[in-house]
Amino acid sequence: MEFISKNVEETAQIASNFAEIIQSSPKDNSKGSTIVGLYGELGSGKTTFMKYLALSFGVEETIQSPTFVIMRKYDLTPSPSLCEGEGRNFKNLFHIDAYRIENEIEMLNLGWQEIITNPKNLICIEWPEKIAGIMPPHIVIKFEHYDEENQRKISIA
């Protein structure tokens, strides 16, 4: 799926729709966490998307890029609109920024293997290409600058 976002409000809507889809999609819990790789250059909208994705899951804290701390964990408060019916629920949202990771061992030292095995974790990682050798299969979201300054092309595969 490809979307052209002309402003922050449209990015927020794309993130909200994505949250609904991954919350309600059936999942094989034996495969571990749901992992989303956020690909794109600096300033392409990854953190903005992440902010609104977290809001869609009920996170009330201010979402900032975890560039300097590498990883932030948020406890998810069930959102009534996302928890109706048979949809699965996530207990934790991990926002990881691998931009400063110099090698995959650093990520492993942060408990990567334990984090990715819990089916109640939703993990969103910016710059996943920095740890490509230890990235399990994941949802790919690509962010690109588009025609005008504030426009972004968001591709979800």
KEFIFI-53688 format. One record per residue (C-alpha): residue number from 0; residue in three letters; x, y, z. Coordinates in Angstrom, 2 decimals, padded with zeros to 5 digits. Each point is the difference from the previous one (the first is absolute). Example, Ala and Ser with C-alpha at 12.3 -4.5 7.8 and 13.67 -1.06 7.14 Angstrom:
REC  num  residuo       px       py       pz
REC    0      Ala   012.30  -004.50   007.80
REC    1      Ser   001.37   003.44  -000.66
This chain:
REC  num  residuo       px       py       pz
REC    0      Met   000.00   000.00   000.00
REC    1      Glu   001.25   003.46  -000.84
REC    2      Phe  -001.20   003.27   001.43
REC    3      Ile   000.89   003.61  -000.70
REC    4      Ser  -000.18   002.07   003.17
REC    5      Lys  -000.29   003.72  -000.56
REC    6      Asn   000.14   000.95   003.68
REC    7      Val   000.33  -001.27   003.55
REC    8      Glu  -003.74  -000.62   000.29
REC    9      Glu   000.07  -002.39  -002.96
REC   10      Thr   003.03  -001.80   001.46
REC   11      Ala  -001.93  -000.32   003.28
REC   12      Gln  -002.92  -001.60  -001.84
REC   13      Ile   002.28  -002.44  -001.82
REC   14      Ala   001.60  -001.00   003.32
REC   15      Ser  -003.41  -000.43   001.64
REC   16      Asn  -001.27  -002.18  -002.85
REC   17      Phe   003.18  -002.09   000.19
REC   18      Ala  -000.52  -000.45   003.76
REC   19      Glu  -003.50  -001.33  -000.60
REC   20      Ile   001.25  -002.44  -002.62
REC   21      Ile   002.81  -001.50   002.08
REC   22      Gln  -002.17  -000.15   003.11
REC   23      Ser  -002.72  -001.97  -001.73
REC   24      Ser   002.11  -002.23  -002.24
REC   25      Pro   000.31  -003.62   001.12
REC   26      Lys   003.43  -000.90   001.30
REC   27      Asp   001.83  -003.21   000.71
REC   28      Asn   001.25   000.63   003.55
REC   29      Ser   002.70  -002.63  -000.44
REC   30      Lys   001.79   002.37  -002.38
REC   31      Gly   000.72   002.62   002.65
REC   32      Ser  -000.39   003.75  -000.13
REC   33      Thr  -001.55   002.06  -002.76
REC   34      Ile   002.88   002.00  -001.44
REC   35      Val  -000.25   003.06  -002.21
REC   36      Gly   003.05   001.36  -001.80
REC   37      Leu  -000.17   003.73  -000.68
REC   38      Tyr   002.28   000.81  -002.95
REC   39      Gly   000.83   003.45  -001.31
REC   40      Glu   002.47   002.85   000.04
REC   41      Leu   000.30   002.52   002.81
REC   42      Gly  -003.09   002.19   000.17
REC   43      Ser  -002.15  -002.26  -002.16
REC   44      Gly  -002.74  -000.47   002.61
REC   45      Lys   000.89  -003.15   001.91
REC   46      Thr  -000.25   001.53   003.47
REC   47      Thr  -003.14   001.97  -000.88
REC   48      Phe  -001.66  -003.21  -001.16
REC   49      Met   001.17  -001.72   003.18
REC   50      Lys  -001.48   002.79   002.15
REC   51      Tyr  -003.45  -000.51  -001.49
REC   52      Leu   000.26  -003.77   000.01
REC   53      Ala   000.72   000.13   003.74
REC   54      Leu  -002.93   002.38   000.55
REC   55      Ser  -002.25  -002.47  -001.82
REC   56      Phe   000.96  -002.60   002.59
REC   57      Gly  -000.77   002.31   002.91
REC   58      Val   003.52   001.20   000.82
REC   59      Glu  -000.36   003.39   001.63
REC   60      Glu   003.70   000.72   000.46
REC   61      Thr   001.79   002.30  -002.41
REC   62      Ile   001.64  -002.12  -002.67
REC   63      Gln   003.49   001.15  -000.87
REC   64      Ser   002.62  -001.64  -002.12
REC   65      Pro   002.05  -002.35   002.19
REC   66      Thr   003.16   000.82  -001.95
REC   67      Phe   002.16   000.53   003.09
REC   68      Val  -001.57  -002.62   002.27
REC   69      Ile  -000.46  -002.52  -002.87
REC   70      Met  -003.22  -001.49   001.40
REC   71      Arg  -003.15   001.12   001.80
REC   72      Lys  -002.65  -002.33   001.35
REC   73      Tyr  -003.62   001.05   000.46
REC   74      Asp  -002.64  -001.97   001.87
REC   75      Leu  -003.09  -000.10  -002.15
REC   76      Thr  -003.32   000.99   001.45
REC   77      Pro  -002.69  -001.80  -001.93
REC   78      Ser  -001.77   002.42  -002.31
REC   79      Pro  -003.75  -000.78  -000.10
REC   80      Ser  -000.15   000.47  -003.76
REC   81      Leu   002.87  -002.43  -000.56
REC   82      Cys  -000.98  -002.66   002.52
REC   83      Glu  -003.48  -000.87  -001.20
REC   84      Gly  -000.65  -003.44  -001.42
REC   85      Glu   002.59  -002.68  -000.44
REC   86      Gly   002.98   002.21  -000.75
REC   87      Arg   003.22  -000.71   001.80
REC   88      Asn   001.36   002.38   002.57
REC   89      Phe   003.54   001.17   000.43
REC   90      Lys   001.29   000.54   003.50
REC   91      Asn   003.17   001.93  -000.86
REC   92      Leu   001.09   002.35  -002.73
REC   93      Phe   003.73   000.25  -000.61
REC   94      His   001.29   002.95  -002.01
REC   95      Ile   003.59  -000.64  -001.04
REC   96      Asp   002.32   002.26  -001.95
REC   97      Ala   002.99  -001.95  -001.30
REC   98      Tyr   001.63   003.04  -001.66
REC   99      Arg   002.84   000.10   002.55
REC  100      Ile   000.46  -003.77   000.21
REC  101      Glu   003.50  -000.82  -001.21
REC  102      Asn  -000.40  -003.78  -000.03
REC  103      Glu  -002.70  -002.55   000.64
REC  104      Ile   001.60  -001.14   003.26
REC  105      Glu  -001.05   003.31   001.54
REC  106      Met  -003.62  -000.82  -000.79
REC  107      Leu   000.35  -003.53   001.34
REC  108      Asn   001.40   001.46   003.23
REC  109      Leu  -003.21   002.02   000.40
REC  110      Gly  -002.00  -003.24   000.22
REC  111      Trp  -001.04  -000.17  -003.66
REC  112      Gln  -000.53  -003.77  -000.01
REC  113      Glu  -002.30   000.14   003.03
REC  114      Ile  -001.98   002.94  -001.34
REC  115      Ile  -000.69  -001.54  -003.41
REC  116      Thr  -001.30  -003.30   001.40
REC  117      Asn  -002.95   001.45   001.96
REC  118      Pro  -003.19  -000.07  -002.11
REC  119      Lys  -001.45   002.83   002.13
REC  120      Asn   002.72   002.40  -001.19
REC  121      Leu  -000.41   002.39  -002.89
REC  122      Ile   003.47   001.13  -001.07
REC  123      Cys   000.52   002.96  -002.31
REC  124      Ile   003.58   000.57  -001.03
REC  125      Glu   001.41   002.95  -001.87
REC  126      Trp   003.11  -000.71  -002.09
REC  127      Pro  -000.47  -003.79   000.05
REC  128      Glu   002.57  -000.33  -002.78
REC  129      Lys   002.66   000.68   002.66
REC  130      Ile  -000.80  -003.38   001.59
REC  131      Ala  -001.05  -001.89  -003.12
REC  132      Gly   001.80  -003.17   001.06
REC  133      Ile  -002.17  -000.46   003.10
REC  134      Met  -003.29   001.39  -001.33
REC  135      Pro  -002.69  -002.68  -000.11
REC  136      Pro  -002.71   000.12  -002.66
REC  137      His  -001.86   003.28   000.44
REC  138      Ile  -002.49   002.45  -001.44
REC  139      Val   001.83   002.52  -002.18
REC  140      Ile  -001.07   003.63  -000.06
REC  141      Lys   001.97   002.34  -002.25
REC  142      Phe  -000.08   003.78   000.32
REC  143      Glu   001.11   002.25  -002.82
REC  144      His  -000.02   003.73  -000.62
REC  145      Tyr  -002.49   000.70  -002.76
REC  146      Asp  -000.72   002.88  -002.42
REC  147      Glu  -000.47   002.87   002.42
REC  148      Glu   001.90   000.75   003.20
REC  149      Asn  -002.55  -001.43   002.44
REC  150      Gln  -001.23  -002.89  -002.14
REC  151      Arg   001.08  -003.55   000.74
REC  152      Lys  -000.48  -003.26  -001.82
REC  153      Ile  -000.71  -002.78   002.49
REC  154      Ser   000.16  -003.57  -001.31
REC  155      Ile  -001.14  -002.91   002.17
REC  156      Ala   000.91  -003.54  -001.04
